[in-house]
Amino acid sequence: GAVVSQHPSRVICKSGTSVKIECRSLDFQATTMFWYRQFPKKSLMLMATSNEGSKATYEQGVEKDKFLINHASLTLSTLTVTSAHPEDSSFYICSAQIGTSGTKTQYFGPGTRLLVL
Amino acid sequence: SQQGEEDPQALSIQEGENATMNCSYKTSINNLQWYRQNSGRGLVHLILIRSNEREKHSGRLRVTLDTSKKSSSLLITASRAADTASYFCATETSGSRLTFGEGTQLTVNP
């Protein structure tokens, strides 16, 4: 099956620093990747849709300057949390989509737990 | 408006029993999907049901979809302790966007 990896799986950083999270599709190419955020015991909230070679589309209320997304290749998208603050602490999950028309399936990464001190 | 509300929020059953989780949504959808998430892990895709389908089976899973009521149910038969996880429904609308429900935490007691 399609495998998506995320790195790092867990990161602790100081307030004010920036953190980069990588999302890779290991055995397929993904023109579209998605970034989600999940609070404890809560649902996943879509943050942005990342398309290879173009600017990401952010959901309402998500600051694009705060959460920088780069989809530089068909197998890699990165999310950078800039000037992180404790309220940015969360579980960040990416997904990579197979298919561009008809049935499209998202495969999810294992998630990255971010703790900002 | 919130899409994909689920009930119950938590369900505790004994091994061998069936577990039923429900999901309601508000807007028109292309399809509805069910995912499983073990604590602190990523999501595993379980099953997808298209808007023109009413029922679908996969192993011990049975999903129904009622577009007139904008609701879906996930039935897990003959549950096992290993089925303990959070289960989320997600509706796909235009642009392949998935909107997730709040999830049901299922605990299967051995």
gemmi code that builds the backbone of each chain (N, CA, C; Angstrom):
import gemmi

chains = {
    "A": [
        ("GLY", (0.813, -1.199, 0.000), (0.000, 0.000, 0.000), (0.848, 1.250, 0.000)),
        ("ALA", (0.216, 2.373, -0.245), (0.914, 3.647, -0.269), (1.366, 4.048, 1.135)),
        ("VAL", (2.612, 4.494, 1.224), (3.185, 4.836, 2.527), (3.586, 6.298, 2.548)),
        ("VAL", (3.194, 6.960, 3.612), (3.552, 8.354, 3.813), (4.328, 8.457, 5.130)),
        ("SER", (5.435, 9.129, 5.090), (6.227, 9.287, 6.316), (6.260, 10.754, 6.726)),
        ("GLN", (6.496, 10.970, 7.998), (6.665, 12.312, 8.514), (7.915, 12.341, 9.387)),
        ("HIS", (8.592, 13.475, 9.324), (9.791, 13.629, 10.144), (9.891, 15.059, 10.637)),
        ("PRO", (10.138, 15.305, 11.907), (10.319, 14.281, 12.940), (8.978, 13.756, 13.441)),
        ("SER", (9.004, 12.725, 14.233), (7.771, 12.208, 14.810), (7.387, 13.000, 16.054)),
        ("ARG", (8.414, 13.575, 16.665), (8.179, 14.345, 17.887), (9.242, 15.433, 17.976)),
        ("VAL", (8.823, 16.622, 18.346), (9.800, 17.711, 18.475), (9.395, 18.627, 19.626)),
        ("ILE", (10.392, 19.012, 20.383), (10.209, 19.980, 21.477), (11.079, 21.172, 21.153)),
        ("CYS", (10.510, 22.352, 21.206), (11.307, 23.534, 20.883), (10.971, 24.673, 21.836)),
        ("LYS", (11.821, 25.663, 21.832), (11.599, 26.841, 22.666), (10.710, 27.833, 21.932)),
        ("SER", (9.988, 28.585, 22.704), (9.122, 29.607, 22.135), (9.950, 30.591, 21.313)),
        ("GLY", (9.464, 30.924, 20.132), (10.169, 31.873, 19.280), (10.992, 31.227, 18.184)),
        ("THR", (11.235, 29.953, 18.291), (11.999, 29.264, 17.253), (11.067, 28.749, 16.171)),
        ("SER", (11.674, 28.352, 15.048), (10.893, 27.798, 13.937), (11.145, 26.297, 13.831)),
        ("VAL", (10.141, 25.599, 13.441), (10.212, 24.140, 13.337), (9.730, 23.701, 11.968)),
        ("LYS", (10.503, 22.833, 11.326), (10.110, 22.324, 10.012), (9.706, 20.861, 10.132)),
        ("ILE", (8.573, 20.543, 9.543), (8.073, 19.165, 9.525), (8.019, 18.704, 8.073)),
        ("GLU", (8.564, 17.522, 7.820), (8.569, 16.988, 6.459), (7.522, 15.901, 6.285)),
        ("CYS", (6.929, 15.885, 5.119), (5.959, 14.856, 4.757), (6.394, 14.265, 3.423)),
        ("ARG", (6.625, 12.969, 3.406), (7.103, 12.315, 2.181), (6.195, 11.158, 1.782)),
        ("SER", (5.901, 11.095, 0.492), (5.242, 9.905, -0.051), (6.359, 8.989, -0.524)),
        ("LEU", (6.420, 7.798, 0.041), (7.594, 6.956, -0.157), (7.564, 6.122, -1.432)),
        ("ASP", (6.398, 5.720, -1.853), (6.348, 4.817, -3.000), (5.363, 5.281, -4.062)),
        ("PHE", (5.041, 6.567, -4.026), (4.173, 7.106, -5.069), (4.394, 8.608, -5.156)),
        ("GLN", (3.936, 9.164, -6.238), (4.041, 10.607, -6.413), (2.700, 11.254, -6.084)),
        ("ALA", (2.764, 12.356, -5.394), (1.545, 13.021, -4.950), (1.568, 14.478, -5.404)),
        ("THR", (0.678, 14.820, -6.319), (0.614, 16.216, -6.735), (-0.035, 17.075, -5.665)),
        ("THR", (-0.815, 16.443, -4.811), (-1.501, 17.186, -3.760), (-1.245, 16.549, -2.406)),
        ("MET", (-0.875, 17.372, -1.458), (-0.726, 16.933, -0.082), (-1.537, 17.872, 0.800)),
        ("PHE", (-1.940, 17.366, 1.937), (-2.764, 18.141, 2.859), (-2.097, 18.153, 4.238)),
        ("TRP", (-2.289, 19.264, 4.926), (-1.775, 19.376, 6.292), (-2.951, 19.590, 7.246)),
        ("TYR", (-2.953, 18.784, 8.307), (-4.000, 18.851, 9.308), (-3.376, 19.108, 10.677)),
        ("ARG", (-4.219, 19.609, 11.551), (-3.810, 19.819, 12.937), (-4.838, 19.128, 13.817)),
        ("GLN", (-4.366, 18.475, 14.863), (-5.275, 17.765, 15.751), (-4.931, 18.071, 17.202)),
        ("PHE", (-5.909, 18.576, 17.937), (-5.743, 18.794, 19.371), (-6.125, 17.512, 20.116)),
        ("PRO", (-5.643, 17.359, 21.355), (-5.912, 16.121, 22.099), (-7.388, 15.769, 22.154)),
        ("LYS", (-7.683, 14.539, 21.826), (-9.049, 14.006, 21.860), (-10.006, 14.806, 20.972)),
        ("LYS", (-9.467, 15.421, 19.953), (-10.292, 16.211, 19.047), (-10.137, 15.704, 17.617)),
        ("SER", (-10.890, 16.314, 16.746), (-10.869, 15.913, 15.345), (-9.698, 16.555, 14.612)),
        ("LEU", (-9.506, 16.135, 13.377), (-8.493, 16.746, 12.531), (-9.080, 17.976, 11.862)),
        ("MET", (-8.319, 19.043, 11.877), (-8.740, 20.263, 11.207), (-7.807, 20.516, 10.032)),
        ("LEU", (-8.373, 20.639, 8.854), (-7.565, 20.903, 7.676), (-6.968, 22.295, 7.766)),
        ("MET", (-5.650, 22.375, 7.597), (-4.982, 23.671, 7.636), (-4.794, 24.232, 6.228)),
        ("ALA", (-4.305, 23.365, 5.341), (-3.981, 23.851, 4.004), (-3.848, 22.694, 3.038)),
        ("THR", (-4.038, 23.033, 1.780), (-3.850, 22.092, 0.677), (-2.605, 22.520, -0.081)),
        ("SER", (-1.699, 21.574, -0.253), (-0.409, 21.869, -0.863), (-0.325, 21.208, -2.233)),
        ("ASN", (-0.125, 22.007, -3.258), (0.008, 21.482, -4.610), (1.434, 21.666, -5.106)),
        ("GLU", (1.979, 20.630, -5.695), (3.362, 20.656, -6.149), (3.578, 21.781, -7.151)),
        ("GLY", (4.549, 22.605, -6.864), (4.932, 23.675, -7.775), (4.093, 24.928, -7.696)),
        ("SER", (3.149, 24.971, -6.779), (2.333, 26.188, -6.652), (2.115, 26.525, -5.180)),
        ("LYS", (1.528, 27.682, -4.963), (1.305, 28.117, -3.586), (0.223, 27.271, -2.929)),
        ("ALA", (0.380, 27.106, -1.631), (-0.613, 26.338, -0.884), (-1.897, 27.148, -0.727)),
        ("THR", (-2.979, 26.424, -0.598), (-4.279, 27.046, -0.324), (-4.604, 26.839, 1.148)),
        ("TYR", (-4.736, 27.938, 1.871), (-4.945, 27.854, 3.308), (-6.429, 27.930, 3.645)),
        ("GLU", (-6.807, 27.230, 4.687), (-8.171, 27.300, 5.175), (-8.369, 28.607, 5.938)),
        ("GLN", (-9.617, 28.989, 6.025), (-9.950, 30.228, 6.724), (-9.467, 30.162, 8.161)),
        ("GLY", (-8.809, 31.231, 8.588), (-8.332, 31.297, 9.962), (-6.923, 30.779, 10.158)),
        ("VAL", (-6.335, 30.199, 9.133), (-4.963, 29.691, 9.243), (-4.020, 30.733, 8.663)),
        ("GLU", (-3.060, 31.176, 9.469), (-2.148, 32.223, 9.029), (-1.060, 31.650, 8.122)),
        ("LYS", (-1.033, 32.102, 6.897), (-0.060, 31.564, 5.942), (1.361, 31.983, 6.281)),
        ("ASP", (1.531, 33.121, 6.929), (2.872, 33.552, 7.304), (3.367, 32.828, 8.543)),
        ("LYS", (2.449, 32.246, 9.264), (2.786, 31.506, 10.466), (3.131, 30.054, 10.121)),
        ("PHE", (2.361, 29.503, 9.225), (2.529, 28.112, 8.815), (2.922, 28.088, 7.337)),
        ("LEU", (4.228, 28.051, 7.108), (4.745, 28.089, 5.743), (4.759, 26.684, 5.150)),
        ("ILE", (4.177, 26.564, 3.978), (4.111, 25.255, 3.329), (4.827, 25.326, 1.995)),
        ("ASN", (5.689, 24.342, 1.775), (6.426, 24.242, 0.527), (6.274, 22.845, -0.033)),
        ("HIS", (5.861, 22.753, -1.269), (5.680, 21.438, -1.917), (6.609, 21.416, -3.120)),
        ("ALA", (7.888, 21.187, -2.821), (8.936, 21.370, -3.824), (9.019, 20.232, -4.833)),
        ("SER", (8.545, 19.059, -4.468), (8.621, 17.929, -5.394), (7.363, 17.088, -5.247)),
        ("LEU", (7.235, 16.098, -6.095), (6.038, 15.251, -6.076), (6.027, 14.275, -4.910)),
        ("THR", (7.099, 14.257, -4.130), (7.155, 13.332, -3.000), (7.426, 14.020, -1.674)),
        ("LEU", (7.513, 15.330, -1.682), (7.878, 16.024, -0.442), (7.122, 17.328, -0.285)),
        ("SER", (6.515, 17.484, 0.879), (5.927, 18.753, 1.286), (6.433, 19.057, 2.687)),
        ("THR", (6.699, 20.326, 2.950), (7.166, 20.704, 4.285), (6.253, 21.756, 4.882)),
        ("LEU", (6.089, 21.658, 6.193), (5.344, 22.646, 6.965), (6.307, 23.252, 7.961)),
        ("THR", (6.473, 24.561, 7.908), (7.337, 25.247, 8.873), (6.478, 26.107, 9.779)),
        ("VAL", (6.557, 25.820, 11.052), (5.861, 26.636, 12.046), (6.848, 27.724, 12.464)),
        ("THR", (6.566, 28.939, 12.078), (7.505, 30.029, 12.350), (7.200, 30.696, 13.684)),
        ("SER", (8.265, 31.103, 14.357), (8.141, 31.777, 15.651), (7.096, 31.061, 16.517)),
        ("ALA", (7.388, 29.821, 16.786), (6.415, 28.968, 17.484), (6.129, 29.476, 18.896)),
        ("HIS", (4.891, 29.337, 19.293), (4.460, 29.684, 20.645), (3.763, 28.487, 21.271)),
        ("PRO", (3.628, 28.479, 22.588), (3.000, 27.312, 23.241), (1.649, 26.924, 22.658)),
        ("GLU", (0.886, 27.899, 22.190), (-0.430, 27.565, 21.620), (-0.328, 26.827, 20.297)),
        ("ASP", (0.873, 26.782, 19.710), (1.077, 26.012, 18.482), (1.317, 24.535, 18.782)),
        ("SER", (1.484, 24.223, 20.048), (1.673, 22.816, 20.427), (0.466, 22.010, 19.968)),
        ("SER", (0.740, 20.936, 19.260), (-0.355, 20.159, 18.687), (0.211, 18.937, 17.979)),
        ("PHE", (-0.678, 18.154, 17.425), (-0.319, 16.994, 16.607), (-0.580, 17.387, 15.165)),
        ("TYR", (0.449, 17.378, 14.346), (0.315, 17.780, 12.953), (0.398, 16.534, 12.072)),
        ("ILE", (-0.583, 16.383, 11.217), (-0.652, 15.198, 10.348), (-0.743, 15.642, 8.897)),
        ("CYS", (0.021, 14.985, 8.043), (-0.082, 15.270, 6.615), (-0.722, 14.086, 5.902)),
        ("SER", (-1.223, 14.350, 4.729), (-1.695, 13.262, 3.880), (-1.267, 13.546, 2.447)),
        ("ALA", (-1.118, 12.493, 1.688), (-0.746, 12.616, 0.284), (-1.821, 11.951, -0.550)),
        ("GLN", (-2.188, 12.606, -1.610), (-3.312, 12.131, -2.413), (-2.839, 11.406, -3.663)),
        ("ILE", (-3.468, 10.284, -3.910), (-3.240, 9.555, -5.159), (-4.435, 9.794, -6.040)),
        ("GLY", (-4.148, 10.113, -7.313), (-5.245, 10.320, -8.247), (-5.530, 11.797, -8.410)),
        ("THR", (-5.793, 12.192, -9.634), (-6.098, 13.597, -9.889), (-7.518, 13.771, -10.413)),
        ("SER", (-8.141, 12.683, -10.788), (-9.526, 12.748, -11.235), (-10.198, 11.447, -10.831)),
        ("GLY", (-11.525, 11.454, -10.839), (-12.211, 10.246, -10.406), (-11.977, 9.976, -8.936)),
        ("THR", (-11.709, 8.733, -8.618), (-11.491, 8.367, -7.217), (-10.117, 8.832, -6.764)),
        ("LYS", (-10.110, 9.663, -5.735), (-8.866, 10.162, -5.178), (-8.797, 9.720, -3.719)),
        ("THR", (-7.684, 9.193, -3.344), (-7.521, 8.647, -1.994), (-6.378, 9.359, -1.288)),
        ("GLN", (-6.632, 9.729, -0.040), (-5.584, 10.327, 0.776), (-4.974, 9.266, 1.678)),
        ("TYR", (-3.645, 9.256, 1.728), (-2.922, 8.379, 2.633), (-2.223, 9.257, 3.663)),
        ("PHE", (-2.404, 8.893, 4.919), (-1.959, 9.753, 6.003), (-0.611, 9.333, 6.560)),
        ("GLY", (0.155, 10.350, 6.947), (1.396, 10.096, 7.655), (1.117, 9.769, 9.110)),
        ("PRO", (2.139, 9.381, 9.848), (1.968, 8.977, 11.245), (1.846, 10.147, 12.206)),
        ("GLY", (2.038, 11.369, 11.706), (1.878, 12.530, 12.568), (3.169, 12.987, 13.219)),
        ("THR", (3.194, 14.258, 13.583), (4.318, 14.877, 14.291), (3.769, 15.610, 15.502)),
        ("ARG", (4.277, 15.232, 16.654), (3.811, 15.911, 17.872), (4.765, 17.047, 18.193)),
        ("LEU", (4.235, 18.256, 18.210), (5.033, 19.449, 18.485), (4.691, 19.980, 19.872)),
        ("LEU", (5.716, 20.185, 20.657), (5.554, 20.799, 21.982), (6.436, 22.039, 22.031)),
        ("VAL", (5.806, 23.166, 22.246), (6.535, 24.428, 22.322), (6.573, 24.872, 23.779)),
        ("LEU", (7.766, 25.049, 24.293), (7.914, 25.410, 25.708), (7.965, 26.917, 25.899)),
    ],
    "B": [
        ("SER", (-20.486, 25.908, 9.505), (-21.212, 24.835, 10.168), (-20.289, 23.626, 10.241)),
        ("GLN", (-20.458, 22.847, 11.287), (-19.584, 21.708, 11.486), (-20.074, 20.541, 10.665)),
        ("GLN", (-19.179, 19.927, 9.985), (-19.494, 18.763, 9.179), (-19.054, 17.532, 9.934)),
        ("GLY", (-19.765, 16.427, 9.767), (-19.289, 15.184, 10.337), (-19.334, 15.136, 11.845)),
        ("GLU", (-20.502, 15.216, 12.402), (-20.632, 15.035, 13.841), (-20.906, 13.574, 14.113)),
        ("GLU", (-20.262, 13.064, 15.138), (-20.376, 11.643, 15.404), (-20.971, 11.381, 16.773)),
        ("ASP", (-21.637, 10.247, 16.857), (-22.067, 9.795, 18.165), (-22.024, 8.277, 18.186)),
        ("PRO", (-21.786, 7.633, 19.297), (-21.475, 8.333, 20.548), (-20.053, 8.863, 20.548)),
        ("GLN", (-19.723, 9.717, 21.480), (-18.353, 10.193, 21.604), (-17.447, 9.088, 22.130)),
        ("ALA", (-18.012, 8.243, 22.969), (-17.237, 7.128, 23.515), (-18.137, 5.910, 23.616)),
        ("LEU", (-17.550, 4.756, 23.349), (-18.304, 3.508, 23.361), (-17.414, 2.422, 23.965)),
        ("SER", (-17.940, 1.731, 24.955), (-17.186, 0.662, 25.595), (-17.999, -0.620, 25.515)),
        ("ILE", (-17.405, -1.658, 24.936), (-18.118, -2.926, 24.761), (-17.204, -4.091, 25.117)),
        ("GLN", (-17.789, -5.275, 25.150), (-17.005, -6.480, 25.412), (-16.616, -7.134, 24.089)),
        ("GLU", (-15.505, -7.834, 24.120), (-15.079, -8.577, 22.934), (-16.205, -9.466, 22.443)),
        ("GLY", (-16.344, -9.513, 21.131), (-17.383, -10.352, 20.542), (-18.662, -9.596, 20.243)),
        ("GLU", (-18.862, -8.486, 20.936), (-20.060, -7.682, 20.672), (-19.861, -6.846, 19.411)),
        ("ASN", (-20.969, -6.331, 18.919), (-20.903, -5.434, 17.766), (-20.834, -3.983, 18.245)),
        ("ALA", (-20.158, -3.168, 17.465), (-20.042, -1.737, 17.782), (-20.620, -0.937, 16.627)),
        ("THR", (-21.498, -0.008, 16.958), (-22.094, 0.857, 15.937), (-21.785, 2.311, 16.248)),
        ("MET", (-21.254, 2.986, 15.251), (-20.961, 4.411, 15.383), (-21.692, 5.164, 14.291)),
        ("ASN", (-22.180, 6.348, 14.615), (-22.963, 7.129, 13.671), (-22.293, 8.455, 13.358)),
        ("CYS", (-22.578, 8.939, 12.170), (-21.981, 10.190, 11.701), (-23.056, 10.974, 10.959)),
        ("SER", (-23.173, 12.248, 11.256), (-24.104, 13.099, 10.520), (-23.331, 14.257, 9.911)),
        ("TYR", (-23.835, 14.753, 8.817), (-23.161, 15.851, 8.141), (-24.199, 16.821, 7.613)),
        ("LYS", (-23.736, 17.956, 7.107), (-24.690, 19.021, 6.783), (-24.788, 19.367, 5.305)),
        ("THR", (-23.706, 19.173, 4.550), (-23.730, 19.611, 3.156), (-23.696, 18.421, 2.210)),
        ("SER", (-23.856, 18.692, 0.933), (-23.757, 17.638, -0.074), (-22.328, 17.115, -0.135)),
        ("ILE", (-22.204, 15.848, -0.400), (-20.876, 15.226, -0.395), (-20.640, 14.412, -1.663)),
        ("ASN", (-19.369, 14.200, -1.968), (-18.999, 13.273, -3.044), (-18.955, 11.852, -2.492)),
        ("ASN", (-18.364, 11.725, -1.322), (-18.295, 10.432, -0.659), (-18.079, 10.633, 0.823)),
        ("LEU", (-18.203, 9.564, 1.558), (-17.957, 9.590, 2.995), (-16.990, 8.462, 3.312)),
        ("GLN", (-16.034, 8.769, 4.148), (-14.991, 7.797, 4.462), (-14.897, 7.599, 5.965)),
        ("TRP", (-14.480, 6.432, 6.355), (-14.246, 6.134, 7.763), (-12.776, 5.816, 7.955)),
        ("TYR", (-12.239, 6.379, 9.032), (-10.834, 6.179, 9.371), (-10.729, 5.692, 10.812)),
        ("ARG", (-9.600, 5.065, 11.065), (-9.290, 4.600, 12.414), (-7.979, 5.259, 12.837)),
        ("GLN", (-7.901, 5.619, 14.118), (-6.674, 6.207, 14.638), (-6.367, 5.604, 15.992)),
        ("ASN", (-5.229, 4.950, 16.081), (-4.760, 4.501, 17.378), (-4.132, 5.697, 18.090)),
        ("SER", (-4.130, 5.658, 19.393), (-3.707, 6.795, 20.191), (-2.333, 7.313, 19.769)),
        ("GLY", (-2.283, 8.600, 19.433), (-1.016, 9.220, 19.084), (-0.451, 8.814, 17.744)),
        ("ARG", (-1.269, 8.200, 16.919), (-0.778, 7.731, 15.622), (-1.524, 8.412, 14.479)),
        ("GLY", (-1.095, 8.087, 13.263), (-1.778, 8.607, 12.089), (-3.073, 7.875, 11.822)),
        ("LEU", (-3.709, 8.233, 10.745), (-5.005, 7.650, 10.405), (-4.857, 6.504, 9.415)),
        ("VAL", (-5.704, 5.527, 9.595), (-5.760, 4.394, 8.678), (-7.111, 4.416, 7.985)),
        ("HIS", (-7.093, 4.405, 6.677), (-8.331, 4.425, 5.898), (-9.009, 3.065, 5.999)),
        ("LEU", (-10.294, 3.078, 6.347), (-11.030, 1.829, 6.500), (-11.905, 1.539, 5.297)),
        ("ILE", (-12.727, 2.495, 4.936), (-13.703, 2.222, 3.899), (-14.241, 3.539, 3.345)),
        ("LEU", (-14.581, 3.540, 2.089), (-15.161, 4.704, 1.409), (-16.486, 4.299, 0.807)),
        ("ILE", (-17.489, 5.130, 1.002), (-18.790, 4.880, 0.398), (-19.171, 6.113, -0.413)),
        ("ARG", (-19.526, 5.899, -1.652), (-19.854, 7.016, -2.533), (-21.278, 7.506, -2.265)),
        ("SER", (-21.553, 8.694, -2.712), (-22.852, 9.301, -2.424), (-24.005, 8.551, -3.077)),
        ("ASN", (-23.724, 7.768, -4.119), (-24.799, 7.007, -4.773), (-24.881, 5.561, -4.266)),
        ("GLU", (-24.118, 5.257, -3.243), (-24.163, 3.930, -2.636), (-24.897, 3.992, -1.308)),
        ("ARG", (-25.492, 2.906, -0.919), (-26.255, 2.879, 0.325), (-25.609, 2.002, 1.388)),
        ("GLU", (-24.876, 1.001, 0.936), (-24.268, 0.098, 1.909), (-23.005, -0.486, 1.302)),
        ("LYS", (-22.022, -0.730, 2.193), (-20.784, -1.319, 1.729), (-20.201, -2.182, 2.837)),
        ("HIS", (-19.562, -3.267, 2.420), (-18.983, -4.189, 3.396), (-17.501, -4.343, 3.128)),
        ("SER", (-16.755, -4.538, 4.193), (-15.340, -4.871, 4.065), (-14.952, -5.667, 5.301)),
        ("GLY", (-14.833, -6.976, 5.129), (-14.500, -7.834, 6.273), (-15.549, -7.714, 7.356)),
        ("ARG", (-15.129, -7.323, 8.551), (-16.071, -7.173, 9.671), (-16.715, -5.790, 9.714)),
        ("LEU", (-16.448, -4.972, 8.718), (-17.000, -3.623, 8.687), (-18.200, -3.549, 7.754)),
        ("ARG", (-19.206, -2.827, 8.219), (-20.371, -2.552, 7.369), (-20.688, -1.069, 7.504)),
        ("VAL", (-20.747, -0.398, 6.389), (-21.053, 1.029, 6.382), (-22.343, 1.265, 5.625)),
        ("THR", (-23.169, 2.116, 6.165), (-24.384, 2.532, 5.470), (-24.336, 4.039, 5.270)),
        ("LEU", (-25.028, 4.485, 4.265), (-25.106, 5.912, 3.975), (-26.541, 6.252, 3.595)),
        ("ASP", (-27.093, 7.239, 4.260), (-28.435, 7.733, 3.956), (-28.305, 9.212, 3.615)),
        ("THR", (-28.269, 9.498, 2.334), (-28.051, 10.885, 1.925), (-29.272, 11.763, 2.205)),
        ("SER", (-30.458, 11.153, 2.302), (-31.649, 11.957, 2.610), (-31.598, 12.458, 4.050)),
        ("LYS", (-30.994, 11.663, 4.915), (-30.848, 12.061, 6.315), (-29.460, 12.625, 6.602)),
        ("LYS", (-28.616, 12.592, 5.587), (-27.238, 13.059, 5.743), (-26.585, 12.364, 6.941)),
        ("SER", (-26.617, 11.062, 6.891), (-26.033, 10.308, 7.998), (-25.416, 9.014, 7.493)),
        ("SER", (-24.486, 8.511, 8.273), (-23.810, 7.265, 7.954), (-23.577, 6.509, 9.246)),
        ("SER", (-23.468, 5.210, 9.124), (-23.126, 4.412, 10.301), (-22.020, 3.430, 9.949)),
        ("LEU", (-21.207, 3.149, 10.934), (-20.142, 2.146, 10.812), (-20.422, 1.067, 11.839)),
        ("LEU", (-20.545, -0.144, 11.362), (-20.771, -1.291, 12.236), (-19.535, -2.182, 12.193)),
        ("ILE", (-19.001, -2.473, 13.355), (-17.908, -3.438, 13.469), (-18.478, -4.666, 14.151)),
        ("THR", (-18.471, -5.783, 13.464), (-19.038, -6.995, 14.035), (-17.964, -7.814, 14.753)),
        ("ALA", (-18.413, -8.584, 15.711), (-17.519, -9.496, 16.440), (-16.242, -8.773, 16.856)),
        ("SER", (-16.396, -7.723, 17.621), (-15.263, -6.858, 17.945), (-14.167, -7.597, 18.714)),
        ("ARG", (-12.961, -7.065, 18.561), (-11.779, -7.624, 19.224), (-11.103, -6.527, 20.023)),
        ("ALA", (-10.317, -6.894, 20.988), (-9.598, -5.902, 21.784), (-8.740, -5.011, 20.896)),
        ("ALA", (-8.218, -5.576, 19.815), (-7.368, -4.819, 18.896), (-8.142, -3.764, 18.114)),
        ("ASP", (-9.469, -3.794, 18.186), (-10.275, -2.765, 17.518), (-10.325, -1.491, 18.331)),
        ("THR", (-9.818, -1.519, 19.548), (-9.806, -0.321, 20.389), (-9.040, 0.793, 19.693)),
        ("ALA", (-9.717, 1.913, 19.467), (-9.131, 3.036, 18.727), (-10.178, 4.137, 18.648)),
        ("SER", (-9.790, 5.239, 18.045), (-10.749, 6.295, 17.711), (-11.147, 6.122, 16.256)),
        ("TYR", (-12.413, 6.307, 15.987), (-12.938, 6.151, 14.633), (-13.527, 7.479, 14.189)),
        ("PHE", (-13.118, 7.908, 13.005), (-13.571, 9.187, 12.470), (-14.267, 8.974, 11.132)),
        ("CYS", (-15.354, 9.708, 10.938), (-15.903, 9.792, 9.601), (-15.362, 11.065, 8.972)),
        ("ALA", (-15.285, 11.066, 7.670), (-14.813, 12.237, 6.938), (-15.607, 12.352, 5.657)),
        ("THR", (-16.112, 13.524, 5.402), (-16.868, 13.750, 4.180), (-15.981, 14.464, 3.173)),
        ("GLU", (-16.060, 13.985, 1.952), (-15.310, 14.634, 0.880), (-16.256, 15.489, 0.063)),
        ("THR", (-15.895, 16.747, -0.061), (-16.691, 17.659, -0.881), (-15.831, 18.094, -2.068)),
        ("SER", (-16.106, 19.224, -2.625), (-15.375, 19.650, -3.812), (-13.897, 19.875, -3.493)),
        ("GLY", (-13.054, 19.684, -4.500), (-11.630, 19.924, -4.332), (-10.930, 18.894, -3.478)),
        ("SER", (-11.562, 17.743, -3.280), (-10.975, 16.639, -2.509), (-10.772, 16.968, -1.050)),
        ("ARG", (-11.377, 18.037, -0.566), (-11.216, 18.376, 0.837), (-11.987, 17.390, 1.697)),
        ("LEU", (-11.306, 16.952, 2.752), (-11.940, 16.070, 3.723), (-12.261, 16.858, 4.981)),
        ("THR", (-13.488, 16.708, 5.456), (-13.884, 17.333, 6.710), (-14.204, 16.219, 7.687)),
        ("PHE", (-13.491, 16.213, 8.791), (-13.595, 15.118, 9.748), (-14.607, 15.392, 10.840)),
        ("GLY", (-15.234, 14.315, 11.292), (-16.091, 14.390, 12.458), (-15.263, 14.396, 13.725)),
        ("GLU", (-15.959, 14.509, 14.854), (-15.287, 14.621, 16.137), (-14.741, 13.283, 16.621)),
        ("GLY", (-15.222, 12.216, 16.040), (-14.682, 10.901, 16.377), (-15.412, 10.187, 17.487)),
        ("THR", (-15.317, 8.881, 17.453), (-15.844, 8.028, 18.515), (-14.687, 7.217, 19.074)),
        ("GLN", (-14.503, 7.285, 20.383), (-13.462, 6.486, 21.033), (-14.076, 5.143, 21.402)),
        ("LEU", (-13.610, 4.106, 20.737), (-14.118, 2.759, 20.992), (-13.140, 1.995, 21.874)),
        ("THR", (-13.667, 1.436, 22.934), (-12.878, 0.567, 23.806), (-13.516, -0.808, 23.807)),
        ("VAL", (-12.741, -1.813, 23.416), (-13.222, -3.185, 23.431), (-12.501, -3.907, 24.560)),
        ("ASN", (-13.263, -4.319, 25.525), (-12.700, -4.974, 26.711), (-12.563, -6.476, 26.501)),
        ("PRO", (-11.387, -7.029, 26.806), (-11.184, -8.466, 26.587), (-11.973, -9.304, 27.587)),
    ],
}
model = gemmi.Model(1)
for chain_id, residues in chains.items():
    chain = gemmi.Chain(chain_id)
    for i, (resn, *xyz) in enumerate(residues, 1):
        res = gemmi.Residue()
        res.name, res.seqid = resn, gemmi.SeqId(i, " ")
        for name, pos in zip(("N", "CA", "C"), xyz):
            atom = gemmi.Atom()
            atom.name, atom.element = name, gemmi.Element(name[0])
            atom.pos, atom.b_iso = gemmi.Position(*pos), 0.0
            res.add_atom(atom)
        chain.add_residue(res)
    model.add_chain(chain)
structure = gemmi.Structure()
structure.add_model(model)
structure.setup_entities()
